C-alpha cells in the first residue's frame, strides 16, 4: 500500500518530526511518499528525500503554499489522496490544522494522535487526557491519520547531500482565496525546541511570577534544556503560550523532564508522562506529580533549584 506523508517545512528543511511520521507511515504501507509543497522549497524536498524509508518526494512549487495556509493546502492533498491508502501527518500545529480539513473534504473519519500502528487499518490512540487507550479500526478507503511524533522513533536521515529518494515535480491547485497570510510573530530562542529537546525544565503556578522563571532559565541553560510550563503558568501570564506542555500544548518525551512547582494536573501529565525520567520539585508532598515522578524532592523550589544549578556547575 502506498502512503502519503505531508511534510511541514520552512522551505529550507522539513521539520524534524517528519522523520517520526515516516517511521509510522512505514508501518502502514511499504511505499512511502512525502509531499513537500511551498515556494522555493527545493532544499526542503532534498531534506525529505534523505530520510530513510522514503521512496519518492512530491515537490509542489506554488506561491499559494509559501505560508502554509491550510485552506489552500487541503485541496492539494485531497487531489492526491485517491492514489494512497493513507494520508499521514505529525500531530503538531500544522497537522492539527490541516488533517481535519482533508478528512472532511474526503468525507472520511480522522484518526488523531495515533501512538501505535497495530495494522494498516488499526491504531491505538489516547483518550481522556491519556488516562485510557482506545484501539480504533477504520474501514475508510483513504485513512487520514495524525501521529504523535514522540511515540515513533525518527527514521534515519543523512542530510540534503545524501538524498536518495526520487524527487518528482507536480503541479499545485493554486490559492482558493479563503484566507490570506498577514504576518507572524515568531519567538526566537537559543534553547532547543521543546518537542525535540532531550532535557526539558518546566515551571508551574508555584513559580509565583514570570520574573521567577529566571531561575529555571539558568538551570535550563546549564543543562542545554528546553524551557516549558504548565497551562496554569501560561494562563497566569508568567510565560508565552508556546512554552505550554500538556494536552492543549506541546507533547514531549525527553530523556529527562524536570517539573518545578507543578502540581501535576491530568492536562499537564498528558503532555509529559512518556518522558524517560521525571524529576519533580514541589513543596506539597501530596502533589499528584509525585505519582508519576521517578525522583521527587519535597521542599522550597526557590532554594532547591539554585542549589541544583550550582551542583550542575561543579560537574
Residue pairs with C-beta under 8 A, 6 or more apart in sequence:
1 28
1 29
1 30
1 31
1 84
1 85
1 86
1 120
2 29
2 31
2 32
2 33
2 83
2 84
2 85
3 25
3 26
3 28
3 29
3 31
3 32
3 33
3 84
3 85
3 86
3 87
3 88
4 33
4 34
4 35
4 58
4 77
4 80
4 81
4 83
4 84
4 86
4 87
4 88
5 18
5 21
5 22
5 25
5 32
5 33
5 34
5 35
5 54
5 88
5 89
6 34
6 35
6 73
6 77
6 87
6 88
6 89
6 95
6 98
7 14
7 15
7 18
7 21
7 34
7 35
7 36
7 44
7 48
8 14
8 15
8 17
8 18
8 68
8 89
8 90
8 92
8 94
8 95
9 15
9 18
9 36
9 38
9 41
9 44
9 47
9 48
10 44
11 38
11 39
11 40
11 41
11 43
11 44
11 66
12 43
12 44
12 47
13 43
13 44
13 47
13 160
14 34
14 36
14 44
14 47
14 48
14 51
15 90
15 92
15 94
16 154
16 193
16 196
17 90
17 92
17 149
17 154
17 195
17 196
18 34
18 48
18 51
18 90
19 51
19 154
19 155
19 156
19 157
20 90
20 147
20 149
20 150
20 152
20 153
20 154
20 155
21 88
21 89
21 90
21 147
21 149
21 152
22 32
22 34
22 51
22 52
22 53
22 54
22 155
23 53
23 152
23 153
23 154
23 155
24 88
24 114
24 117
24 145
24 147
24 152
25 32
25 53
25 86
25 88
26 32
26 53
26 155
27 117
28 85
28 86
28 88
28 117
28 120
28 143
28 145
29 85
29 86
29 120
31 55
32 53
32 54
32 55
33 54
33 55
33 56
33 57
33 58
33 84
34 48
34 49
34 51
34 54
34 56
34 57
34 58
34 165
35 57
35 58
35 60
35 76
35 77
35 80
36 44
36 45
36 48
36 57
36 58
36 59
36 60
37 59
37 60
37 62
37 65
37 73
37 76
37 172
38 44
38 60
38 61
38 65
38 66
38 68
39 61
39 62
39 63
39 65
39 66
40 61
41 59
41 60
41 61
41 65
42 59
43 160
45 57
45 59
45 167
46 160
46 163
46 167
47 157
47 159
47 160
47 163
48 54
48 57
48 165
49 57
49 163
49 164
49 165
49 166
49 167
50 157
50 158
50 159
50 160
50 161
50 162
50 163
50 164
50 165
51 155
51 156
51 157
51 165
52 155
52 156
52 157
53 155
54 155
54 164
54 165
55 165
55 166
56 165
56 166
56 167
56 168
57 165
57 166
57 167
57 168
58 80
58 168
58 170
59 167
59 168
59 169
59 170
60 76
60 169
60 170
60 171
60 172
61 169
61 172
62 171
62 172
62 173
62 174
63 175
64 72
64 172
64 173
64 174
64 175
64 176
65 72
65 73
65 76
65 172
66 181
67 181
68 94
69 175
69 179
69 180
69 181
70 94
70 97
70 98
70 101
71 101
71 176
71 178
71 179
72 173
72 174
72 175
72 176
72 178
72 179
73 98
74 98
74 101
74 102
74 105
75 105
75 173
75 176
76 172
76 173
77 87
77 98
77 102
78 102
78 105
78 106
79 173
81 87
81 102
81 106
81 142
82 142
84 142
85 120
85 141
85 142
85 143
86 120
86 142
86 143
86 144
86 145
87 99
87 102
87 142
87 143
87 144
87 145
88 145
88 146
88 147
89 95
89 98
89 99
89 145
89 146
89 147
90 146
90 147
90 149
91 112
91 113
91 146
91 147
91 148
91 149
91 251
92 149
92 195
95 146
96 146
99 110
99 112
99 144
99 145
99 146
100 110
102 144
103 109
103 110
103 144
106 140
106 142
106 144
108 138
108 140
108 141
108 142
108 143
108 144
109 138
109 140
109 144
110 144
110 145
110 146
111 123
111 125
111 136
111 138
111 143
111 144
111 145
111 146
112 125
112 146
113 125
113 126
113 146
113 147
113 148
114 123
114 124
114 125
114 145
114 146
114 147
114 148
115 124
115 125
115 126
115 133
115 147
115 148
115 151
116 123
116 124
116 151
117 123
118 124
118 135
120 143
121 137
121 138
121 139
121 143
122 135
122 136
122 137
122 138
123 135
123 136
123 137
123 138
123 145
124 133
124 134
124 135
124 136
125 133
125 134
125 136
126 132
126 133
126 134
126 148
126 270
127 133
127 134
129 247
129 266
129 267
129 269
129 270
130 247
130 266
130 269
130 270
130 273
131 266
148 251
149 195
150 195
150 251
150 252
150 253
150 274
151 253
151 274
187 240
187 242
189 227
191 197
191 220
191 221
191 224
191 225
191 226
191 227
192 198
192 224
192 225
192 226
193 226
194 200
194 226
194 227
194 228
194 243
194 245
194 250
194 252
195 250
195 251
195 252
196 226
197 225
197 226
197 252
197 254
198 225
198 254
198 255
198 256
199 220
199 223
199 224
199 225
199 226
199 254
199 255
199 256
199 257
199 258
200 225
200 226
200 227
200 228
200 245
200 252
200 254
200 256
200 257
200 258
200 272
200 275
201 216
201 219
201 220
201 223
201 225
201 226
201 227
201 228
201 258
201 260
202 216
202 227
202 228
202 229
202 230
202 243
202 245
202 257
202 258
202 259
202 260
202 262
202 272
203 212
203 213
203 216
203 228
203 229
203 230
203 233
203 238
203 239
203 260
203 261
203 262
204 229
204 230
204 232
204 233
204 259
204 260
204 261
204 262
204 263
204 268
205 230
205 232
205 233
205 236
205 261
205 262
205 263
206 260
206 261
206 262
206 263
206 282
206 283
206 301
207 213
207 216
207 233
207 238
207 260
207 261
207 301
208 261
209 238
210 237
210 238
210 239
212 238
212 302
213 227
213 229
213 238
213 239
215 302
215 305
215 306
215 309
216 227
216 260
216 305
217 227
218 306
218 309
219 225
219 258
219 305
219 308
219 309
219 312
220 226
220 227
222 309
222 312
222 313
223 256
223 312
225 256
225 258
226 252
226 254
227 239
227 243
228 243
228 244
228 245
228 250
228 252
228 272
229 238
229 239
229 243
229 244
229 245
230 244
230 245
230 246
230 262
230 263
230 265
230 268
231 244
231 246
231 248
231 249
231 265
231 267
231 268
232 263
232 265
233 239
233 243
234 240
234 241
234 243
234 244
234 249
241 249
243 249
244 250
245 251
245 252
245 268
245 271
245 272
246 265
246 267
246 268
246 269
246 270
246 271
246 272
247 266
247 267
247 268
247 270
247 271
248 267
249 271
250 271
251 270
251 271
251 272
251 274
252 271
252 272
252 275
253 272
253 274
253 275
253 276
254 275
254 276
255 275
255 276
255 277
256 275
256 276
256 277
256 279
257 272
257 275
257 277
257 278
257 279
258 279
258 281
259 272
259 278
259 279
259 280
259 281
259 282
259 289
259 293
260 281
260 282
260 301
260 305
261 281
261 282
261 301
262 268
262 280
262 282
262 287
262 289
263 282
263 284
263 287
263 288
263 289
264 280
264 287
264 288
264 289
264 290
264 291
264 292
265 288
269 288
269 289
269 292
272 278
273 292
277 294
277 295
278 292
278 293
278 294
278 295
279 293
279 294
279 295
279 296
279 297
280 287
280 289
280 290
280 293
280 295
280 296
280 297
281 296
281 297
281 299
281 301
281 304
281 305
282 289
282 290
282 296
282 297
282 298
282 301
283 298
283 299
283 300
283 301
284 298
285 298
289 296
290 296
297 304
